[in-house]
Amino acid sequence: MSSPFTISPLANLDYIPYVDDRGKFPEQFSKQIGVYAIFDENKILQLVHYSRDIYLSLKQHMVRQPQACYWVKAYVIEKPNRSHLEQIKEAWIAENDSIPQGNGEAFSQWTDPIDAKVSMTDEEKETYEKSDELGQMKLLKNVARRVQAEILERLEPRNIQDSFRFNPKLKEKGLLDLK
């Protein structure tokens, strides 16, 4: 039998800027296990999730959904327990009175690698169809690089000083995910 634990209501936690005035993500969450809630510019809840490294997860979400990442609230757990994390997540969603878009239909947009293939031009699609496996891999890598550049360009106004390192192996498949 597990011991009871307290769930800190989301409303009781402070809003923390997603990116501080130095252009950094909240470093206090580096290598921290816990539950976090992401809010847009108007402090409307977008996603409730948990992670083994909240800091890295926040960076991933920024790359995938930059328009929705302006504020964060988090609860760090000393002794990780998946069922506790899940209970906190569900309690925060219930407290919100509606399912945040990132926990509903848009969940994969928040959590899955970015599929650069959907950004292929008609010419690239045609070249892809005519290419052998190596040619396809090279083309997908170039498309992924182009989409990566577009993502980083969209992030420029946020003045983010942390670096983003994308997984090079996934680029060969036309996917973008931070390493």
ChimeraX commands (.cxc) that place a marker at each C-alpha (Angstrom):
marker #1 position 0.00,0.00,0.00 radius 0.5
marker #1 position 1.41,3.38,-0.95 radius 0.5
marker #1 position 1.57,6.23,1.51 radius 0.5
marker #1 position -0.68,9.23,0.94 radius 0.5
marker #1 position 0.86,12.34,-0.58 radius 0.5
marker #1 position -0.26,15.90,-1.01 radius 0.5
marker #1 position -1.14,17.32,-4.40 radius 0.5
marker #1 position -0.23,20.97,-4.62 radius 0.5
marker #1 position -3.03,22.78,-6.48 radius 0.5
marker #1 position -1.89,24.40,-9.71 radius 0.5
marker #1 position -3.43,27.72,-8.60 radius 0.5
marker #1 position -1.07,27.79,-5.59 radius 0.5
marker #1 position 2.09,27.69,-7.70 radius 0.5
marker #1 position 3.82,30.77,-9.07 radius 0.5
marker #1 position 4.08,31.55,-12.76 radius 0.5
marker #1 position 7.69,31.36,-13.92 radius 0.5
marker #1 position 8.74,32.96,-17.21 radius 0.5
marker #1 position 9.40,30.27,-19.80 radius 0.5
marker #1 position 12.43,32.25,-20.93 radius 0.5
marker #1 position 13.91,34.73,-18.46 radius 0.5
marker #1 position 15.31,38.19,-19.19 radius 0.5
marker #1 position 18.74,36.61,-19.86 radius 0.5
marker #1 position 17.22,34.38,-22.57 radius 0.5
marker #1 position 17.50,31.23,-20.45 radius 0.5
marker #1 position 15.03,28.46,-19.67 radius 0.5
marker #1 position 14.29,27.92,-15.95 radius 0.5
marker #1 position 17.56,26.28,-14.89 radius 0.5
marker #1 position 16.14,25.26,-11.51 radius 0.5
marker #1 position 14.31,22.46,-13.36 radius 0.5
marker #1 position 17.45,20.97,-14.93 radius 0.5
marker #1 position 17.55,17.23,-14.18 radius 0.5
marker #1 position 14.46,17.60,-11.98 radius 0.5
marker #1 position 11.63,15.08,-12.07 radius 0.5
marker #1 position 8.12,16.44,-11.75 radius 0.5
marker #1 position 4.91,17.72,-13.23 radius 0.5
marker #1 position 4.73,20.96,-15.18 radius 0.5
marker #1 position 2.06,23.14,-16.72 radius 0.5
marker #1 position 2.70,25.35,-19.75 radius 0.5
marker #1 position 0.76,28.57,-20.36 radius 0.5
marker #1 position 0.53,30.87,-23.34 radius 0.5
marker #1 position 1.15,34.63,-23.32 radius 0.5
marker #1 position -2.29,35.24,-21.75 radius 0.5
marker #1 position -1.65,32.62,-19.04 radius 0.5
marker #1 position -4.13,30.18,-20.56 radius 0.5
marker #1 position -3.18,26.59,-19.77 radius 0.5
marker #1 position -1.86,24.77,-22.84 radius 0.5
marker #1 position -0.37,21.51,-21.53 radius 0.5
marker #1 position 0.09,19.54,-18.31 radius 0.5
marker #1 position 2.77,16.87,-18.47 radius 0.5
marker #1 position 5.49,15.22,-16.41 radius 0.5
marker #1 position 9.10,14.45,-17.09 radius 0.5
marker #1 position 12.33,12.99,-15.77 radius 0.5
marker #1 position 14.02,16.27,-16.77 radius 0.5
marker #1 position 11.59,19.18,-16.80 radius 0.5
marker #1 position 14.21,21.54,-18.25 radius 0.5
marker #1 position 14.84,19.39,-21.33 radius 0.5
marker #1 position 11.11,18.85,-21.81 radius 0.5
marker #1 position 10.52,22.61,-21.74 radius 0.5
marker #1 position 13.12,23.07,-24.48 radius 0.5
marker #1 position 11.43,20.36,-26.59 radius 0.5
marker #1 position 8.03,22.03,-26.21 radius 0.5
marker #1 position 9.47,25.43,-27.13 radius 0.5
marker #1 position 10.78,24.02,-30.41 radius 0.5
marker #1 position 7.47,22.30,-31.19 radius 0.5
marker #1 position 4.96,24.92,-29.96 radius 0.5
marker #1 position 6.76,28.27,-29.47 radius 0.5
marker #1 position 3.57,30.32,-29.81 radius 0.5
marker #1 position 2.14,28.62,-26.70 radius 0.5
marker #1 position 5.16,28.64,-24.36 radius 0.5
marker #1 position 5.36,31.79,-22.24 radius 0.5
marker #1 position 4.78,30.72,-18.64 radius 0.5
marker #1 position 5.37,27.56,-16.66 radius 0.5
marker #1 position 4.40,26.20,-13.28 radius 0.5
marker #1 position 6.10,23.08,-11.97 radius 0.5
marker #1 position 6.09,20.73,-9.01 radius 0.5
marker #1 position 9.31,18.80,-8.43 radius 0.5
marker #1 position 9.18,15.31,-6.93 radius 0.5
marker #1 position 12.09,14.03,-4.83 radius 0.5
marker #1 position 11.22,10.35,-5.09 radius 0.5
marker #1 position 9.76,9.69,-8.53 radius 0.5
marker #1 position 6.64,7.64,-8.70 radius 0.5
marker #1 position 4.78,7.44,-12.01 radius 0.5
marker #1 position 1.36,7.02,-10.39 radius 0.5
marker #1 position 1.93,10.13,-8.22 radius 0.5
marker #1 position 3.02,12.12,-11.27 radius 0.5
marker #1 position -0.06,10.93,-13.16 radius 0.5
marker #1 position -2.36,11.82,-10.22 radius 0.5
marker #1 position -0.93,15.35,-10.02 radius 0.5
marker #1 position -1.28,15.77,-13.78 radius 0.5
marker #1 position -4.92,14.64,-13.71 radius 0.5
marker #1 position -5.70,16.85,-10.68 radius 0.5
marker #1 position -4.27,19.92,-12.43 radius 0.5
marker #1 position -6.25,19.20,-15.58 radius 0.5
marker #1 position -9.43,18.76,-13.50 radius 0.5
marker #1 position -8.68,22.02,-11.67 radius 0.5
marker #1 position -8.60,23.78,-15.05 radius 0.5
marker #1 position -12.23,22.72,-15.76 radius 0.5
marker #1 position -11.34,21.88,-19.37 radius 0.5
marker #1 position -8.75,19.76,-21.11 radius 0.5
marker #1 position -5.85,21.93,-22.30 radius 0.5
marker #1 position -5.32,21.73,-26.07 radius 0.5
marker #1 position -1.94,20.06,-25.53 radius 0.5
marker #1 position -3.56,17.25,-23.56 radius 0.5
marker #1 position -6.30,16.76,-26.15 radius 0.5
marker #1 position -6.27,16.63,-29.92 radius 0.5
marker #1 position -2.95,18.50,-30.17 radius 0.5
marker #1 position -1.04,16.14,-27.85 radius 0.5
marker #1 position 1.17,14.71,-30.60 radius 0.5
marker #1 position 2.13,18.23,-31.73 radius 0.5
marker #1 position 3.54,18.80,-28.24 radius 0.5
marker #1 position 5.24,15.45,-27.75 radius 0.5
marker #1 position 6.18,13.81,-31.08 radius 0.5
marker #1 position 9.20,14.71,-33.20 radius 0.5
marker #1 position 8.46,17.35,-35.83 radius 0.5
marker #1 position 7.76,15.76,-39.20 radius 0.5
marker #1 position 9.65,17.87,-41.72 radius 0.5
marker #1 position 8.30,15.75,-44.59 radius 0.5
marker #1 position 5.01,17.68,-44.49 radius 0.5
marker #1 position 7.00,20.77,-45.52 radius 0.5
marker #1 position 8.36,19.19,-48.69 radius 0.5
marker #1 position 7.79,21.21,-51.85 radius 0.5
marker #1 position 6.18,19.55,-54.89 radius 0.5
marker #1 position 9.60,19.46,-56.53 radius 0.5
marker #1 position 11.13,17.75,-53.47 radius 0.5
marker #1 position 8.30,15.20,-53.39 radius 0.5
marker #1 position 8.90,14.42,-57.05 radius 0.5
marker #1 position 12.66,14.06,-56.51 radius 0.5
marker #1 position 12.01,11.86,-53.47 radius 0.5
marker #1 position 9.79,9.49,-55.47 radius 0.5
marker #1 position 12.45,9.13,-58.19 radius 0.5
marker #1 position 15.39,8.66,-55.80 radius 0.5
marker #1 position 17.01,5.55,-54.40 radius 0.5
marker #1 position 17.20,5.01,-50.63 radius 0.5
marker #1 position 20.40,7.05,-50.20 radius 0.5
marker #1 position 19.01,9.90,-52.32 radius 0.5
marker #1 position 15.80,9.90,-50.29 radius 0.5
marker #1 position 17.78,10.02,-47.05 radius 0.5
marker #1 position 19.86,12.98,-48.28 radius 0.5
marker #1 position 16.76,14.81,-49.44 radius 0.5
marker #1 position 14.97,14.24,-46.12 radius 0.5
marker #1 position 18.03,15.47,-44.24 radius 0.5
marker #1 position 18.06,18.68,-46.33 radius 0.5
marker #1 position 14.32,19.22,-45.79 radius 0.5
marker #1 position 14.82,18.69,-42.05 radius 0.5
marker #1 position 17.67,21.21,-42.03 radius 0.5
marker #1 position 15.48,23.76,-43.81 radius 0.5
marker #1 position 12.63,23.25,-41.32 radius 0.5
marker #1 position 15.12,23.46,-38.44 radius 0.5
marker #1 position 16.36,26.81,-39.76 radius 0.5
marker #1 position 12.75,28.03,-40.00 radius 0.5
marker #1 position 12.08,26.95,-36.40 radius 0.5
marker #1 position 15.20,28.71,-35.11 radius 0.5
marker #1 position 14.25,31.82,-37.08 radius 0.5
marker #1 position 10.79,31.82,-35.45 radius 0.5
marker #1 position 12.48,31.59,-32.04 radius 0.5
marker #1 position 14.82,34.55,-32.65 radius 0.5
marker #1 position 12.39,37.21,-31.33 radius 0.5
marker #1 position 12.31,35.32,-28.00 radius 0.5
marker #1 position 16.05,36.06,-27.55 radius 0.5
marker #1 position 16.76,32.51,-26.35 radius 0.5
marker #1 position 20.41,32.11,-25.38 radius 0.5
marker #1 position 20.28,28.35,-24.77 radius 0.5
marker #1 position 21.34,26.23,-27.71 radius 0.5
marker #1 position 19.22,23.61,-29.43 radius 0.5
marker #1 position 20.90,20.43,-30.64 radius 0.5
marker #1 position 18.77,18.35,-32.97 radius 0.5
marker #1 position 19.26,14.60,-33.29 radius 0.5
marker #1 position 21.18,14.11,-36.58 radius 0.5
marker #1 position 20.03,10.48,-37.02 radius 0.5
marker #1 position 16.37,11.53,-37.04 radius 0.5
marker #1 position 17.02,14.17,-39.72 radius 0.5
marker #1 position 17.79,11.32,-42.13 radius 0.5
marker #1 position 14.18,10.23,-41.61 radius 0.5
marker #1 position 12.84,13.75,-42.06 radius 0.5
marker #1 position 12.18,14.18,-38.33 radius 0.5
marker #1 position 13.34,16.85,-35.90 radius 0.5
marker #1 position 13.78,16.22,-32.19 radius 0.5
marker #1 position 16.21,17.64,-29.70 radius 0.5
marker #1 position 19.03,15.42,-28.59 radius 0.5
marker link #1:1,2 radius 0.2
marker link #1:2,3 radius 0.2
marker link #1:3,4 radius 0.2
marker link #1:4,5 radius 0.2
marker link #1:5,6 radius 0.2
marker link #1:6,7 radius 0.2
marker link #1:7,8 radius 0.2
marker link #1:8,9 radius 0.2
marker link #1:9,10 radius 0.2
marker link #1:10,11 radius 0.2
marker link #1:11,12 radius 0.2
marker link #1:12,13 radius 0.2
marker link #1:13,14 radius 0.2
marker link #1:14,15 radius 0.2
marker link #1:15,16 radius 0.2
marker link #1:16,17 radius 0.2
marker link #1:17,18 radius 0.2
marker link #1:18,19 radius 0.2
marker link #1:19,20 radius 0.2
marker link #1:20,21 radius 0.2
marker link #1:21,22 radius 0.2
marker link #1:22,23 radius 0.2
marker link #1:23,24 radius 0.2
marker link #1:24,25 radius 0.2
marker link #1:25,26 radius 0.2
marker link #1:26,27 radius 0.2
marker link #1:27,28 radius 0.2
marker link #1:28,29 radius 0.2
marker link #1:29,30 radius 0.2
marker link #1:30,31 radius 0.2
marker link #1:31,32 radius 0.2
marker link #1:32,33 radius 0.2
marker link #1:33,34 radius 0.2
marker link #1:34,35 radius 0.2
marker link #1:35,36 radius 0.2
marker link #1:36,37 radius 0.2
marker link #1:37,38 radius 0.2
marker link #1:38,39 radius 0.2
marker link #1:39,40 radius 0.2
marker link #1:40,41 radius 0.2
marker link #1:41,42 radius 0.2
marker link #1:42,43 radius 0.2
marker link #1:43,44 radius 0.2
marker link #1:44,45 radius 0.2
marker link #1:45,46 radius 0.2
marker link #1:46,47 radius 0.2
marker link #1:47,48 radius 0.2
marker link #1:48,49 radius 0.2
marker link #1:49,50 radius 0.2
marker link #1:50,51 radius 0.2
marker link #1:51,52 radius 0.2
marker link #1:52,53 radius 0.2
marker link #1:53,54 radius 0.2
marker link #1:54,55 radius 0.2
marker link #1:55,56 radius 0.2
marker link #1:56,57 radius 0.2
marker link #1:57,58 radius 0.2
marker link #1:58,59 radius 0.2
marker link #1:59,60 radius 0.2
marker link #1:60,61 radius 0.2
marker link #1:61,62 radius 0.2
marker link #1:62,63 radius 0.2
marker link #1:63,64 radius 0.2
marker link #1:64,65 radius 0.2
marker link #1:65,66 radius 0.2
marker link #1:66,67 radius 0.2
marker link #1:67,68 radius 0.2
marker link #1:68,69 radius 0.2
marker link #1:69,70 radius 0.2
marker link #1:70,71 radius 0.2
marker link #1:71,72 radius 0.2
marker link #1:72,73 radius 0.2
marker link #1:73,74 radius 0.2
marker link #1:74,75 radius 0.2
marker link #1:75,76 radius 0.2
marker link #1:76,77 radius 0.2
marker link #1:77,78 radius 0.2
marker link #1:78,79 radius 0.2
marker link #1:79,80 radius 0.2
marker link #1:80,81 radius 0.2
marker link #1:81,82 radius 0.2
marker link #1:82,83 radius 0.2
marker link #1:83,84 radius 0.2
marker link #1:84,85 radius 0.2
marker link #1:85,86 radius 0.2
marker link #1:86,87 radius 0.2
marker link #1:87,88 radius 0.2
marker link #1:88,89 radius 0.2
marker link #1:89,90 radius 0.2
marker link #1:90,91 radius 0.2
marker link #1:91,92 radius 0.2
marker link #1:92,93 radius 0.2
marker link #1:93,94 radius 0.2
marker link #1:94,95 radius 0.2
marker link #1:95,96 radius 0.2
marker link #1:96,97 radius 0.2
marker link #1:97,98 radius 0.2
marker link #1:98,99 radius 0.2
marker link #1:99,100 radius 0.2
marker link #1:100,101 radius 0.2
marker link #1:101,102 radius 0.2
marker link #1:102,103 radius 0.2
marker link #1:103,104 radius 0.2
marker link #1:104,105 radius 0.2
marker link #1:105,106 radius 0.2
marker link #1:106,107 radius 0.2
marker link #1:107,108 radius 0.2
marker link #1:108,109 radius 0.2
marker link #1:109,110 radius 0.2
marker link #1:110,111 radius 0.2
marker link #1:111,112 radius 0.2
marker link #1:112,113 radius 0.2
marker link #1:113,114 radius 0.2
marker link #1:114,115 radius 0.2
marker link #1:115,116 radius 0.2
marker link #1:116,117 radius 0.2
marker link #1:117,118 radius 0.2
marker link #1:118,119 radius 0.2
marker link #1:119,120 radius 0.2
marker link #1:120,121 radius 0.2
marker link #1:121,122 radius 0.2
marker link #1:122,123 radius 0.2
marker link #1:123,124 radius 0.2
marker link #1:124,125 radius 0.2
marker link #1:125,126 radius 0.2
marker link #1:126,127 radius 0.2
marker link #1:127,128 radius 0.2
marker link #1:128,129 radius 0.2
marker link #1:129,130 radius 0.2
marker link #1:130,131 radius 0.2
marker link #1:131,132 radius 0.2
marker link #1:132,133 radius 0.2
marker link #1:133,134 radius 0.2
marker link #1:134,135 radius 0.2
marker link #1:135,136 radius 0.2
marker link #1:136,137 radius 0.2
marker link #1:137,138 radius 0.2
marker link #1:138,139 radius 0.2
marker link #1:139,140 radius 0.2
marker link #1:140,141 radius 0.2
marker link #1:141,142 radius 0.2
marker link #1:142,143 radius 0.2
marker link #1:143,144 radius 0.2
marker link #1:144,145 radius 0.2
marker link #1:145,146 radius 0.2
marker link #1:146,147 radius 0.2
marker link #1:147,148 radius 0.2
marker link #1:148,149 radius 0.2
marker link #1:149,150 radius 0.2
marker link #1:150,151 radius 0.2
marker link #1:151,152 radius 0.2
marker link #1:152,153 radius 0.2
marker link #1:153,154 radius 0.2
marker link #1:154,155 radius 0.2
marker link #1:155,156 radius 0.2
marker link #1:156,157 radius 0.2
marker link #1:157,158 radius 0.2
marker link #1:158,159 radius 0.2
marker link #1:159,160 radius 0.2
marker link #1:160,161 radius 0.2
marker link #1:161,162 radius 0.2
marker link #1:162,163 radius 0.2
marker link #1:163,164 radius 0.2
marker link #1:164,165 radius 0.2
marker link #1:165,166 radius 0.2
marker link #1:166,167 radius 0.2
marker link #1:167,168 radius 0.2
marker link #1:168,169 radius 0.2
marker link #1:169,170 radius 0.2
marker link #1:170,171 radius 0.2
marker link #1:171,172 radius 0.2
marker link #1:172,173 radius 0.2
marker link #1:173,174 radius 0.2
marker link #1:174,175 radius 0.2
marker link #1:175,176 radius 0.2
marker link #1:176,177 radius 0.2
marker link #1:177,178 radius 0.2
marker link #1:178,179 radius 0.2
view
